[in-house]
Amino acid sequence: MTEQTQQQFQLQRIYVKDVSFETPQGHEVFRQQWKPRVNLEMNTKQNRIDDTNYEVVLTLSVTASQEDKTAFLAEVQQAGIFFVAGMPEPQLRQVLSTVCPNILFPYAREAIDNLVTRGSFPPLMLAPVNFDALYQQAVKQQAQERAATPAVN
């Protein structure tokens, strides 16, 4: 008789791993009418700490530009340590890629907004992100790439 391991998931800690804010134009940016073009880049990565603990890092990079010049660049690496046990590999990968970033995103969004307002810019409230849809899209793209790659004998 096989012993089934109970699936467990628990948040251990949330912390800011790295933060950066730049205003390359300095005071000149405040002399213009504020109509920025805002670009958000997002990335996640997972690191196995031990058999049951994982560090997940969500990186948000926001660039606001006016007239092809950068008004500000704000970047936050929001991290968390998660205890995960008893999950098969595909489910573990999905949890680390969707559930964990969903937990981290509100903290990262607040940190970005805080940096921007402390930089004397109007508040910047980033829209929610559907990490489940992004994960499904990435899985589908990987499957398409594997199917397009010829087999090597």
VENGI-V853580 format. One record per pair of residues at least 6 apart in sequence whose C-alpha atoms are under 6 Angstrom apart, sorted by the first residue. I is the first residue (numbers start at 0). J is the second residue. D is the distance in whole Angstrom. If there is no record, write none. Layout:
i->{I | I}
j->{J | J}
d->{D | D}
This chain:
i->{4 | 5 | 6 | 6 | 6 | 7 | 7 | 8 | 8 | 9 | 9 | 10 | 11 | 11 | 12 | 12 | 13 | 13 | 14 | 15 | 15 | 16 | 16 | 16 | 17 | 17 | 18 | 18 | 19 | 19 | 20 | 20 | 21 | 21 | 22 | 22 | 28 | 35 | 35 | 35 | 36 | 36 | 37 | 37 | 38 | 38 | 39 | 39 | 40 | 40 | 41 | 41 | 42 | 42 | 43 | 43 | 44 | 44 | 45 | 45 | 46 | 46 | 47 | 51 | 51 | 51 | 52 | 52 | 53 | 53 | 54 | 54 | 55 | 55 | 56 | 56 | 57 | 57 | 58 | 58 | 59 | 59 | 60 | 60 | 61 | 61 | 62 | 62 | 63 | 63 | 63 | 64 | 77 | 97 | 97 | 112 | 112 | 116}
j->{85 | 85 | 84 | 85 | 86 | 83 | 84 | 82 | 83 | 81 | 82 | 81 | 80 | 81 | 79 | 80 | 78 | 79 | 78 | 77 | 78 | 76 | 77 | 78 | 75 | 76 | 74 | 75 | 73 | 74 | 72 | 73 | 71 | 72 | 70 | 71 | 70 | 63 | 64 | 65 | 63 | 64 | 62 | 63 | 61 | 62 | 60 | 61 | 59 | 60 | 58 | 59 | 57 | 58 | 56 | 57 | 55 | 56 | 54 | 55 | 53 | 54 | 53 | 82 | 83 | 84 | 81 | 82 | 80 | 81 | 79 | 80 | 78 | 79 | 77 | 78 | 76 | 77 | 75 | 76 | 74 | 75 | 73 | 74 | 72 | 73 | 71 | 72 | 69 | 70 | 71 | 70 | 107 | 130 | 131 | 122 | 123 | 122}
d->{5 | 6 | 6 | 4 | 6 | 6 | 5 | 6 | 5 | 6 | 5 | 5 | 5 | 5 | 5 | 5 | 6 | 4 | 5 | 5 | 6 | 5 | 6 | 6 | 6 | 5 | 6 | 5 | 6 | 5 | 6 | 4 | 5 | 5 | 6 | 4 | 6 | 6 | 5 | 5 | 6 | 5 | 6 | 4 | 6 | 5 | 6 | 5 | 6 | 5 | 6 | 5 | 6 | 5 | 6 | 5 | 6 | 5 | 6 | 4 | 6 | 5 | 5 | 5 | 5 | 5 | 6 | 5 | 6 | 5 | 6 | 5 | 6 | 5 | 6 | 4 | 6 | 5 | 6 | 4 | 6 | 5 | 6 | 4 | 6 | 5 | 6 | 5 | 6 | 5 | 5 | 5 | 6 | 5 | 5 | 6 | 5 | 5}
